Amino acid sequence: MLVLFSLFEVLIVLLPILLSVAYVTVAERKAMGSMQRRLGPNKVGYLGTLQAFADALKLIVKETIIPAHANSVLFFLGPIITLIFALLGWAVIPFGPGLAISDYNLGLLYSIAISSLGVYGLLIAGWAANSKYAFVGSLRSAAQLVSYELVLSSAMLIVLFITGSLNMTTIIEYQQAVWFIIPLFPVFIIFFIGALAETNRAPFDLPEAESELVAGFMTEHSAVIFVFFFLAEYSNIILISTLTAILFLGGGAINGLVIGFKATAVVFLFIWVRASFPRIRYDQLLQVCWMVLLPLVFAIIILVPCIIYSFDLLPFNLI
């Protein structure tokens, strides 16, 4: 009975997330259409609201083609691993007081660990396809994810210094007086840039660069197994937007609806950036990380504890 209840909890969380992925794709196409003076999807359903389901049905009924020299088992396993780790990240997200699949005290550490494991799915899929385009795309993706994982985890470390806790609920409650985005605005910008690169979004979508790599690590994938990659990418976007809302836009009562509105605003920022900036070169991608963002975030890691310690010496505490 307990196992069935736990499974029911998981389904309550995952089904709305997978449904929201469908509508994020429609919202992205409509928003980018508006920004670029065009209509976007407007034929299937009222104002194009059912376009995502039409696209999903099209992919499901297509024939799955496996390259002759591909490793068939790993070819299917790569996208499945990517989707599983994208969905596992939701286990520690609080939707209300005590409303989380697991109100884990090391929730932030769990999120970092799970997000770093997603790269294995991309590497396996790119290698198993036995295609140079897919393999180069998977190597690009691995280098990019490993590089910007340092930026994300370092930005999270700064929030840890202030709150003294890795628990998501505690981090939200700690922002009752002021959201962390106000005193830590430079950290928020660095975190957001890292989030764009971590989710392979423009202007950092170089693993999928269609101009030179056709579609990167998913070049040879089609039909249903391509849907797994698609679901993983957009569920990662929603997850990291929710994490951004928790880390920098917390405060007030822990309400899933409020967190959802804040996460929606961050998702819109993802779309806005994609519509506004051109893709950068791969050497620029790595240079920005190792030569600009990491030294900045390390300097802030040293600065923030010094400021906290200095204010603790005062007769009143401002933090």
Secondary structure, DSSP 4 states (H G I P E B T S, - for coil): -HHHHHHHHHHHHHHHHHHHHHHHHHHHHHHHHHHTTS--S-SSSGGGTTHHHHHHHHHHHSPP---TTS-HHHHHHHHHHHHHHHHHGGGG--SSTT-SS---TTHHHHHHHHHHHTHHHHHHHHHHTT-HHHHHHHHHHHHHHHHHHHHHHHHHHHHHHHH----HHHHHHTTSSS-TTTTTHHHHHHHHHHHHHHTT-TTS-GGG-HHHHTTGGGTT--HHHHHHHHHHHHHHHHHHHHHHHHHHS--SS--HHHHHHHHHHHHHHHHHHHHH-PPPPHHHHHHIIIIIIHHHHHHHHHHHHHHHHHHHTSSS---
